[in-house]
Amino acid sequence: MAYTISDECISCAACVEECPTESIFEGAEHFEINPDSCIDCGACADTCPTGAISAE
């Protein structure tokens, strides 16, 4: 179960710096998480100021 980023993302990149596997990348409209490399640690969700990241 990977984490996902919703449209609430404001592209602040706080999550990118916290991801230990570098699974977060800038998508067309907001940041996205690669489900194949996400290890479900939740570090990104803890740092998101808008709560846009949740478990899938």
PECORJO-V894039 format. One line per field, one symbol per residue. ss: DSSP state (@ for helix, = for strand, . for the rest). phi: phi as a letter, one per 20 degrees, with the letter a starting at -180 (. if undefined). A space follows every 50 residues. Layout:
ss = ???
phi = ???
//
This chain:
ss = ..===........@@@@@.....===....===.........@@@@@... ..===.
phi = .eecdeffgdlemffgfeffdledceefdafcdfffdfdlfnffffdffd mfdbff
//
